[in-house]
Amino acid sequence: MENYTGLVTSAAPTAAARVRLRPVDAQGVAIRDGLLADRQRVNREVTLLRGAEELERAGTLDNLRIAAGRGSGERRGMVFSDSDVYKWLEALAWERGREPSDELDRLASEAVQLVAAAQAPDGYLNSWCQVIDPSWRWTDLEMGHELYCAGHLIQAGIATARATGDGSLLAVARRFADLIDDVFGNDPARGTDGHPEIEVALAELYRQTGETRYLKLADTLTARRGFGTFAGGRFDLDYYQDAEPVRDARGIVGHAVRALYLAAGVTDIYAETGDEALLASMLRQWDDLASAKSYLTGGVGSRHYGEAIGNAYELPPDRAYCETCASIASMMWNWRMLLVTGESRFADLFERTLYNGFLSGLSLDGESFFYANPLQSRTGEHRHRWNPVACGLDLADVAADPAADPVDNGPVPQLGGLPGVTLTGVVRDLDGWRQSEYRDLRALPASTAAATTQLLAVPYFAWANRSAGAMRVWIPTAE
């Protein structure tokens, strides 16, 4: 059954959906001039092309080439780096639909073919698992991001089909979604992903295809949250949206992006099912966010630790985290709340976030980015050319020298006078020992230190956006 309404938009409620408003077709609207037209131009001419370059430089596309048997070498990047390709493909799709481009078409076609080639025969697709350790599949739902990556693949497939008419990436996404449903749909013991995202993607996949199994799975995975599945994990239960069932939630808590992605998905599930308990929960959480847990800019997330939403009125301007991704997720949710309620307050927060919390994350030239967006700069915060995790020395190679005593560095000027400690470090040769993102230090090979380096240890909360370069929370000692 087809129930897609034909609108070129990222959220297209079905004809039967409980909504007061409906989105307009993106291809029926043109922004001719002004700020947003300029932002579209820079995105097209600069940022999307930079994305292609950075995905190559970081090895993210190479990871898929290795998974597809088209390349060799070690996988690079974070466990969730496949999602960077999917987010970029989604952005390409909307821009290609807005205005044709041979260059963007070529980049998209090559990437889509690569993604399809990397997919396993049973529909599974995750380069971390396929390249590093096939037995890892479904074993680290807490931090593995498997369903999160799948969600971004689904959204990229839908965007490409709607904006360009090309259904090839959507076919890849559906195969993966079908596998996920087979594995998770009827087995409560499987739980769900520690990072929500699959929910909003599955709801939209239902709208695109008419397959009710996707909507049912989105609701099923949502209902599995709130029962302490991730108790004893790296963070508290709020972080994973696992402290109380979604329908019973009294306020908005935890990791900001996780909370807001989940809220967007839950709002879509309400729109298609009419479950009033879901809408009531969304209204309670929105009131909590808008009244006491968001910044004047619309930014969300006051804590660096856990990238989390703080307590009511815990909104320090200079230590604000306000992740750009959280602003995007907030806009996704507010747009959906506007559709289901028709109330202007949701449009107001969307617009405030768009022009402040979101636009600050990208430079005017389209080539540098804020990951976090503090409201006050005491110590020279600046944008990065790309995600700073991908820059500088790989700190997995560095350990503190146990024979050298730490030295009180005194106040660090870049941190507004906060203290720092200087350490002597040794650079270790870890070639051949890069098979897992999280490694047991007891399994380290014998140290083969080739050089020394100076380390500056600073308070964890104080570093965001200070300079391009990785940092570590714990520094091991060399043997």
N, C-alpha and C positions, 0 to 999 in steps of 0.2 A: 504494500500500500504506500502510495506517495502522499505525504502530507506537508511537504515543503511548499511554502507560499510563493516562492520564486523571488523573494526580495534579496538583493545583494547587500547583505548586512551580516555582522558577526553573531547577532542574536535575532532569530526569526521565529517568534511564537507561532504555533499552529493556529488554524482557524478556530479551533475549539478552546484555545488557551484562555485562562482567566486573566485577562489584561484589560486595562482601561484605555491604554494608548498603544499604538503600533509604530514600529520604526519606519522611517522613509527609506526608499531604495537609494543606496549610495550612488548609483549611476544616474539618478535623477537630480542630483545636486552638484553644483560646481561652485567652488570658492574662487572668485576671480582675482581678488587682491587683498591686501592687508596682512596682518600678522600670521594668520593661519595659512594663507596662501603661500607666504614666504617659507613657513615651516614645511609645507608639503614639497616645495621646490627643493629645499636643502635636503630633505629626506631622500628625494628621488636622485638628486645629482651627486650627493656626497655620502650620506650615512649608509644607505643600502649597499653602495659599492665598497665602502670601508668595511662593512660587515663581511662581505665576501673575502676581502683581503685578510681580515683578522681570523676568520674561521680557518683559512689555510695556514696562517702563521702559527696559530695555537695548536694545530694538529687535529682539530675537531672533525674536519672532512676526511682527513687521513684515517681517523678511527673507523669511520664507516667503510672506507676503501679496504682496510684490513679485514673487517668483518665480512665484506663482500668477496674477498679473495682477489681483490684488485691491487693490493698493496701489501707491504710487509713492514715489520718493525714493531716497536712497543707502542701501546696505547698511551695517549697523553691526555691530561686534563682531569677535571672533576668527574665523579661518578655520574653526574647528571648532564654532562656537556652535550650529549645528543640533542637535548632540548634547545640548545642555542641554534642549531641548524633549523629545527622546526619553527621556532619563533621568527627567525629570519625569513623562512619560506612563507610564513603567513603574512609578514610585512610586505614581501615581494608581491604576493597575490593581490592584496588590496591595492597596491600602487599600480600594478599591471592592469587591473580592472579599471582604475581611474583613468589611466592614459597609457596606451600601448607603448612598448619599448623593446626593440630587438635585443638590446644588451641585457635587459632584465629578464626577458624571455629565455635567452640563452643560459643565463646563470641558473634560473629556476629549473629549466629542463634538465640540465646536467645534474643538479642536486637531487631532483626527484628520481631520476634514473638510478642514481647512486643509492638513495634510500631504499628503493625497491629491490636493488640487487643485494643489499645487505640483509634483507628480511629472511629469517630462517624458514624452512619448508612448512613448519606448523604455524607460522604467522608471527612468532616472537621476534622482537626487534629491540636490541639494546647492546651497543658495542662494548660496554663494560663487561657484560656477561659473556658475550660471544667471543671476545678477543682474549680476555684475561682468565676467566674461570667459568665454564659452562655450568658447573654445579652450583654456582651462586644464585641461580634463577629463583626468585620468590623467597629467598632466605633472609633478606635484610629489609623488610618493609618499613622498619623504623626510619632508616636514613638512606636507603638504596635508591629512592626516587623512581622506581620502575614504572609505576602507574602515573606518576607525575609526568615523566617523559612521554608516555603513551598519550596522555591527555593533550599535550602540546602537538604531538603528531596528528591527532584527530582534528584539532582545531586548524592546523595548517592544511589538512586535506579538505576540510569543509570550505575554508576560505578560497583555496585554489579552484575548487569545483564551482563555487558561486560566482567568483569574480572573473574567471577566465573560461569556464566551461570544460576544463580539463579534469576528468575524474580519476586520473591514474594514481595520484597520491591518496585520494580518498579511498580507493580500492585497497591500497596498502594498509591504511589506517583501520579499515573495517575488518580486515583479516586479523589484525592484532586485537581489536576490540572483541571479536568473536572468541578468540582464544582466552582473553581475560574473563569473559562471561562464562566460558566453559570451566575455567579453573576456580573462579571466585564466586560465581553467581549462586550456587546452591550449597556452598560449603562454608558455614559460619566460622569454622575454625581457621579459615584463611585470613580473616581480618580484613584490613584495608591498608592503604599507604599512609605513612607518617606525614606526607606532604600532600594536602588536598590539591586537586586540579582536575583529576579524572572526572569528577562529578559534573562540572560545568560543561566539559567536553562531551560526555555521554548524553547529557540532556539535549545538546545541540545536534548530536548524531542522530538521536531519535527524531528530531524535527526535520533533519535532512532526508532521512531514509524511510520514516514511518515504521521502523522496526521497534516494537514496544519493549523488546528485551533490553535495549540500551537504556531506556528510561527506568525500567525496573531495576537494572543493575546500579544506576546512579543512586536511586533511592535506597537500595540494599546496602551499598557501601556507606552511605550517609548514616544509616541507622546503626551501623556497627561501631560508630564513634561514641565515646563517653563511658566506656566500661573498663578503663584501665588497661587496655591491651598493651600499652607501651610503658607500663609501670617498671621502674628500674632502668629506664633508658638513660640516654645522655642528658636529657632535659626533663623538666617536670611535665605532667600530663597536659597542662594548659598549652604548652608549646605545640603539641601534636593535635590539638583540638580533641582531646580524649579524656577530659576531666568530668564532663557530664554530657548526657545525650543531647543531640542538637535540638530536639523539640522542647527540651526542658531548660535550655541555656538561659541564664538570667542576665548575662552581659557579655561583652566581647572581650576576649582575653587571648594571651599567648602570642606566638609568632605572628606578626602583622600580616604578612603575605598569605600564610596558611589560613588565617582566620577569614580574610577577605575573599580569597579564591573560593573557600568553602561557602561563604555567604552568597556569592554570585551563583554557584551551582544550586544551592538550596532554594534560592528565589526562582530559578528556572524550574526546578522540580515542583514547587508550589504552583507555578503558572500552568503546568501541564497536568497536574493531578488534583488540584483544588484542596490539598491537605491544609486546613486552616491552622493546625498546630505549627506548621513550618512558617507560615506568614507571621503568626504571633511571635515566634522566636526571632524572626528577622526584624520585626519592629522593635522588640525589646533591645536587641543588640545594636540596632541603628541609633536608637535614642541614647544608649550608653556611650556610643562612639561620638555622636555629634555634640552631646552636652558636656562631656567631661574627658574624652580621651583622644581628641584630634586637635591639631594646631590651627592657627588662624589661616595658614596656607592650605588647609585640607590635608596636610601631611599626617601620616599615621605611624606610630611606633616611637616611643620616647627612650627605649632602652637599647643600648648596644648589645648587652648580654641577651642572647636568645633572639635578637632582632625583634624585640617584643613590645607589645602594647603595655604600658605601665598601669598603675592604679589611677583612680579618678583624680584628675587635675595634676598628675605627675607629668608636667610638660616643660622641662627645662629648655630654653632656647638654644644655648650654646652646645649642650650635650645631646640635642635632639638627633635621633637616628633618621626617621622619616625616609625610609628606603624608597627610591624611585619606583621599584616594583610594587610597593604597597600603594602608591598613588595610582598606578595603573589598575591594580586590583580594586581599589576603592571606586574608581570610575566605572569599572565593569559592574560592580554591585549597585551603585547608585542609579545607573541607567536602567538596570533591570527592575529596581524598586520603583522608579518612575513609571515604567511600562505597566507594572501590575497594579499600582495604586492611582496613578494620574496626579499625584501630589507634587506641587512645585518645589517643596523643600529638598527633594532628592535631586532635582535639576539644579538647584542652587548650589548644593555641595559638589555636584559633578563639575559645574562650571568653575567654582572657586578652586577646586583641586587641579583642573586642567590648566588654568592660567598661572598657578602658583606652585603647588606641590609637584606637579608633573613637568611643566616646561623648564623648571630650574635644573632638571636632571640632564639636559642636553645644551651644549654650547650653541651660540648663534651660528657658528660655522659648521655645525653638525659633526664635528670630529672629536669631541671630548665629552666626558660623561661624569656626573656625580652618581655614585652608588647610594650614599647617604646624603641628606640635605639638611644640615643644621641651619637654624634660623639666625644664628649670630656667629660670626667668624672672629675668634680671638687670636687664632694661631695660624692663619694662612691656609685654610682649606682650599683646595683647587680641584678642578676636574681632571680625570685621567683619559689618556688616549684610548684605553680599553679597560676591561676589568683588571684591576691591579693584581689579582691573584695570578694572572698570567705573565706578570712582569718581574724582572730582576732575578736574583739568585734563587735557585730552588732550595728552600730552607730545610727540606728533608735531608739535604747533604751536610748540614751543619750541626755540630754538637758543642756544648761547652767543655772547655778544658778543665778537668777536675783538679789539676795541679795549680791552677791560677785562681787567686782569690778575686771575687767581685769587688769592684771599686765604686764608691758612691760618686756618681757623675754630677750630683748637685742639680739645680733647676735646669730643665730643658727649655730653651727659649721658644721652640716651635710649639710647645705644649703649655704656654702661658705660665711657666715656672713650676709645673709639676715635676716631681723628682724622677730621676732615671738612674739605672745601675749599668755600668760598663763591664762586659765580660770578654774574656779571650775565648774565641771559638776555634775549632779545627774543622776543616772541610774534609768530609769523608767520601770515599769512593764507594758508591752504592750501586754501581752497575750490576745488573743481574738480580737486583732485589727490589724491583718495582712492580710487583705483581698484585698489590692490594693497596687501596687508599688508606686503610687503617692497619698498621703493622705493629706487631709485638716487638718492643725494643729488645726483649730477651733473645729474639731470633736474629739479631744483627750479626753480620759477618765480622770477622776480625777487622779492626780499624786499620785503614790504610791512608792515614792523614797525609795529604800532599801540601797543605798550606794552612796558615792561620789567618783568622779574620777577626775583626772587632764587632761585638754585638752590643747593642744598646737596648736594655730591657726597660720598658715603660709600662705604666698602668694600661691594662687592656682597653678600658673604656675610652681612652684618650686619643686613639690613633686615627679614626676614620677620616679618610680623604687628606691626610697630611702630606703624603707623597706616594709616588708610584712604587710599589714594592710589597712583597708578601710579608706577613708576620706570623709568629707562632704563639700559641697560648702557653705551651709547655716546651721547654728546651731540654733535651736529653743531655746526659754527660757521656763523653767518650771514654772507652775503657783504657 
